[in-house]
Amino acid sequence: MMDSLDPRHVVVIGGGLAGLAAAVWLAEAGERVTLLERRGRLGGRTQAMRVAGVDDLADNGQHVVANGYRSLWRYLDSVGTREHLEFPGAGSLRWPGGRTVMLHTRGFRAWRTLLGAHPDAGPLDRLRALRATLRLVRQALRQPADLAGLTTEQWFQRVGMPAKAREALWDWLALGIAAEPVDRESAKVFADVLATGIRIGIRDREAVTIGYPTVDLDTLYVSGAEEVFRRHGVEVRHRAVARRIVVTEGRATGVLLADGSVVAADAVVCAVPNSAIGGLLDELPEHPEIYAAADKLGVTPIVSTNLYLDRPLRTKSAMEALIGGTGVIDEVFDRQRMHGRTPDGAWLYCLTTSGAYTQIHKSNEEIVAEQMALIRRYYPEAADAEVVAGHVVKMPKATFSQVVGTDDLRPGQRTSVPNLVLAGDWTRTDWSATMESAAQSAERAVAALLELPTGQGK
């Protein structure tokens, strides 16, 4: 490891979560860090924004987290915001007309969730769900050779998962994990995450549960990192567009910017999304393979809608899944419950549409109208509700795509140039496209650099 009295200069490209985590941990390790961000603010796809008309701070998309996210916990501990997470142990499923079932993830009641939380599920449905779930778990841990060629829907059909159990749990869970409908999603991607969750549960002797932030995303992920940067002297350069990583005699020596200048470096962390990697690695010998993988991984769109209504919807929990919505399963998040928000005449509900291939092309006005129509189908209280403000965030490149044929494309963090590493949720980790994947990739990238012998790269 490098002597702390003679630190390397490490340049981190990208100010999303992976780049933030890498910069924080390198700075904590005593390295001199410069962070290059092409935009005017940090956070990448994780940020808050002020909504005009209601003077409120909303997120660009509602995040949920799992209690097995160990790398993310390390990052939040480093930036001092881990206390801003809550794990309620239950959410709710809602059907048209307002029928609701609680979705428990802890204790004995979690078994009812696994056996099919559908309100119309009878004893035979639950028995079939139990048998199918056991097959699913067994095949996730010992995966069939052909699993990579199946969609998650085909896998569910193979194990005999009943329709009611799929509707109430499994289709919703699979969509949440990979942001793709089950008829497109890779079964292996879902199986890998399921296996990771099972192993974590066995290790920690606790079921993996879902939680949420109690603060905005800037406060959770960005503000604390900026304080770490000030404390350790990290240089953050906004509007710095990286064009190419310079490699000289087998080592990374700098980053060429769009203005023609070069930022000299002893090591480089490239922490950009797969959609932005093109050109940066041209001097890396294996760049054709990495570019091809990045292109094949593609992108998945997500649309988030922040609806400010003139009355409460009387949700049963902070997180509610709308079953059988507009072709995908929508999530409704009650920010009053989550953040202790005082409505002051405008109740905020955040709706997330994953795999929003159709919705992404509609106008903001069309999306707000569509989402309000959806809300009125599910919440009787919304029949006469008026929209105080509608705030739509379209993310056409929200995550890399996790459809059939993509499971083995993700590159590792190490490259053939030892002092050039990759980070980002699209690189190879134990998780799908999650904040944990971004943090874990940064952790592995930083570890690879810190393992280099003293003087490496100088």
N, C-alpha and C positions, 0 to 999 in steps of 0.2 A: 504494500500500500504506500501511496505517496506520503512523504514526510509533510506534516502540516505546516512546517516552517518554509517549505518550498512548494507551494501549491501549483497544480496545473491550472491552465486557463481552459475551462470547458465551455463550449458554446452549445446552447440548447436551442434548437429550432422548433418553434411552436409553443404558444402559451395556453393550450388547452390543459385538461387535467393531467395528462401524461407528462407534458412539458413542465407544468408547475411542480408536480411531484418530483420529477428528476432534478429540477433546479433546487428545490428545497433540500432534498437529501444530499445532493452534492455539496451545497453550501454548508450543511450541518457537518459534513465530513471534512470541511476545511479547504475545499477547492475554491478557486476563483471562478465565478460563473457569470456569463453573459447570456441573457435570454432574448431571443429575437422573435418578435410577434408582428405579423404583417398588418394587423388591424390596430385600431386606436385603444383597445382595451384587452385585458386578459380574460381567460375563461373559456375561450373557444365555443363549443356547443353547450356550455354550461354557464349561464349568466342570467341576471335579473335585468328588468327594464321598466322604466316608469311609464304608466298608462295615462295618456292624455284624457282629460275630462273627469277623471276620478282621483287624480293625484295619488295613485297607488303604485306600489312596487310589485310587479308580477314577474314570474319566471318565464323563460323561453320554452319551458316544458317541465311538467311535473316529474320529479325523480322519486324513485323508490329504491330501497337498499335492502340487502339481506344480512342477517346477523353473522353470516360466515365470511363476510368481506374483510379478511384480515389485512390485506395490503392497503385497502382504503382506510381502515381504522388507524393504521400506522400513519398515514398521511394526515388524517384529521387530528391525531394526537400531536403531530409535528406543528400543525398550524393552530392548534388550540380550540378546535370547534367540535370535537366529538360529542360534547354534551348536548349538541343541538339535533340529536336524533331520538326518535321515539319508536318503540316497537309495541304496538297495542295488542298483538296476539290474535286479532280478529279483524276481518273486513266484512263486507256484505255483498251478496249477489242480488241483483234486482232484475225482475222480469217486467215486460210491458203491463201496465195497469197498476204497478206499485207493489206487487208481491215480492217479498224480500226474505232471504235466508242468510243467516250469519255464517261466515266462513272462518272457522277457527283453525289456528295453526299450533296450538299448544295443548298439552294434556290429553285427557281421554276424548274430549270433544273433537280433537283433530282427526280421530278415526272416522267420524261421521263425514268429515270433509273428504277423506281419501276414498271412502266407500260410496261417494256420490251424494253431493249436497242438494241435488235437485229436489224440489218440494214434492214432486210426484213420484219419486223413486220408491218402489216397494221393496220388500225383503228379497225377492228374486233378483231385482236390479242390483241391490247392494252386494249380494253374493257373487254375481257376475263381475261387478266392479272390483271386488276383492281379488278374485282369481286373475283378472286382467292386470290389476296393479302389481300383483306378485310377479307375473310374467314380465311386465314392463321393467320392474326393478332388477330382476335377474338378468334380463337382456341388456340393460344399461350397464351393469357391472361386468358382464361377460358378453360382449357385443357380437352378434352374428356377423359373418363375413360380408354379407350383402347389405348391411344396415346403411352404409354410406350412399347406396343407390336408391334408398326409399325416401319418400316424403314422410313427415310425421303423421299425416293422416293415414297413409298406408301402414305404418307401424301400428297405430292404434287399431286399425282393422285387423291386422295380423294377430294381435294379442287378444282380440275380442272385447275391446273396451266398449261397454254399452253406450248408446247414444245419449242417455240422460247424464251419465257420468262425464262424458265428453263435453256436453253442453254446460254443465255446472262447474267443471273444474279444468279438465285436461286441455281442451282447446284454448281456453283463456290463459292457462299457465304457459302453454307452448308459445302463444303469440307474445306474451309478455317477455319471455326469455329471448326470443330471436327477432321480434318485431316483424315477423312474416306470418301470413296465414298458413294454417297447417297443410294446405294442399300445395304449398310452395316450399315450406321450410324443410331443411335437411333433418332427417330423423337422427342422424349421428350427432349433429350439433345439440339437439335437445337431449339425447342420451348422455353425451359427455357432461353437460351441465347437471343433469339429474344425478349422474354418478358422483360428481364432485360434491353435490349437496348431501348425498347419502353418506359419503366418507367423512365429511365435516361433521355431520350429525353424530356418527359413531364415535369420532375422535372426541368431540366436545360433550357427548352424551346429552345432546339437546337438539331438538328439531330445528331446521333452518326456518326462520320466520321472516316476514316482510315488515319493514318499517319505512319511515319517511322523515324528511327534515322538518324542523319546527321553525326554521328561518329561511330567508330567501337564499338562492344559490350563490350569489356574490358573497354573502356573509359566510356561508358554509365552506366554500371552496377557494375563494379568491382573496378576500380581505386579510385573512390570517397569513396567507402566503406572501402577500405584499409586506406584511410586518416582518416576516422572516427575512425577506430580501433586504429590507432596510437595516435589520440587525446585523446581517452578515455581509453587507456591501455588494449584493448581487446587482449587476447592471441590467436594467430592463430597457430594451430599445423597441419602441412602438413604431409602426409604419416601416418596419425593416423587412423588406421582401427578399427572402433567400432564393437564389437561382440555382446554385450548384455548390456542392461540398467539394473542396479542393483536396485531392489526394496526391501526395508527392512521395515517391519511392516507398510505396506500401503503407503510408500512414496519412491520416487526415491532418491537414495543416491549416485549414481555414474555411471560411464560407464566403462565397462570392454573392454580393447583393445586387439587386436590380439597378442600383445607381452606379455600378461598376467598381465600387470599393470592395475590399476583402477584409473580413474580420479574422485576424489570425487566431489560431486555436491549437492547443495541445491535444484536444480530444473533442469529439462532436457527438451530441445526442440528437438524432433526427426524430422528432416527435410530432409528425403531421399525419392527418388522415390519409387513408389509401388513395382518396380522390385527389390529393395534392402532392403526391410523391414524385410525379413525373418531372424529370430533369434534375432533381436534386442529387441523384446517385449516379449520374452519368459516368463518373470516374471510378466507380466501384466495379470490379471485374464481373460480379454476378448481377449487375443491374438489369439485364434483359429479363432474367427469371423473376426478379422482384417486381418489376414493372408489369410483367404479364400476369403475375398473381394478383397484384393490386387491381388491374383492369378486370380480371375475371371475378374478383370479389364484388365489384360493382357497388351500388348504393341502394339503400332502402329509405323511402320518404316517411316522415312522421309529421302530422299536423297537430298542433296544440292550440286550443281555444280557451281563452280566459273570458268567461261570461260573468258580467256584473249584473245581477238581477235585483229587482225592487222588492223582493220578498224571499224568505228562506225556503229551501226545498224539503226541509225536515229529513235529512239523511239519517240512516241508522248507524253509520260509521264514517270515519274520515275518508276511507277508500271504498268506493262501490264500483263493481263491474256490471255494466249493462249487457245482459245476455240477449243475443239475437238482434243487434242494432242495425247497422247499415252495411252489412256484409263483413264487417270486422267487429271485434268486441271492443267497445269503448270503455274507458275508465273515467269516472267522475270523482274528483277530489274536492272535499269540502275544506276550503282554506280557513274558515272560521274555526273548525275543530282542530286543524293541524297547527295553525299559527296563533291561536287565541286571538284571531283578528276581530276587531270591533267593526261591524258593518257600516254604521253611519249612513244608512239608507241604500247601501249597495252591497249585496251578498256575493262573494266571489266563489265561483265554481270553475275548476280547471278540468277540461276535457282533453283526453289524449287519444288520438286515432293512430294506431300503429299499422304499418303496411298500407299507408294512405295513397295508393297508386292512383285512385280516381279523384279523391278529394284535393290532392296537391295542385291540380290544374284549375280548380274553381276560384272564383273571386272571393275576397274576404267576406263580402256581403252575402254571397251564396252559402259560404261555410257557416256563418253565424245563423242564418235562417235554417239551414239543414240541422245544425246542432240544437237549436231551440225546438224544432219539430220533434227531434229525438227525445229531448228532455221532457216535453209534454206527454210523450207516449209512456214514459216511465214514472213520472212524478205528478200525481194529481194536483199538488200544490202549485205546479207550474202552468196550469190551464190558463190563467189570466195574468201570468207574470209578464212584465215588460223588461226589455234589455236596457239597462242604464248605460252600459258601455260594452262593446265587444272587441276583444283584442285577439287577433289571429297571428300565430307564428308558424310559418311554413318552413320546414326543413327538408328540402328535396334530397339532401345528402346526410341525413341524420345519423345513419350507421352504415357499416359495410353490410352487404347482403349475405344472408345465411341460408341460401337455398341449396337444393341438391347439387352436389358436385363441388362445393366450396370448402368442405371440412378440412382438407389437407393442403389448402393453398396458403395459409397464414405463415409468413416467414418468422424465423426466430429473431431474438434481439441482437445476437452477435452476428457480425459479418466477417468477411475474409480480411478486412482491415481492422485489427484489434482495437484501435482507439476510435472507431466509428461504430456506434450502436444505434439500433432502432427502438422506438417506443411508440405506443398507441394501442388502442383497444383492438385494432385489426391484426396486430402481430400475435404470435402464438402464446396463449395463456391457458389457464384452466377453465376460463369462463367464456361466455359469448360476448356480444357487444354491450358491455356494462361499464359502470364507473370502476368496478373492481378490476376488470380486465385492463383498463387504462392504468390504474395505479400499480397493478401487478407487473405490467410490462415495464413501467418506469423503474420499479424495484429491481427487476432482473437486469435492466440496462445499466443502472447505476452500479450494481454489484459487479458486473462484467468490467466496468472501467476501474473500479476500486481494487480489483484483483490484479491489475497490471503491475508489473515490477516497478520499483522506484526509478524514476527518470524516464519511463516509457512515454514516448510522444514528445519529449522535450529536445 
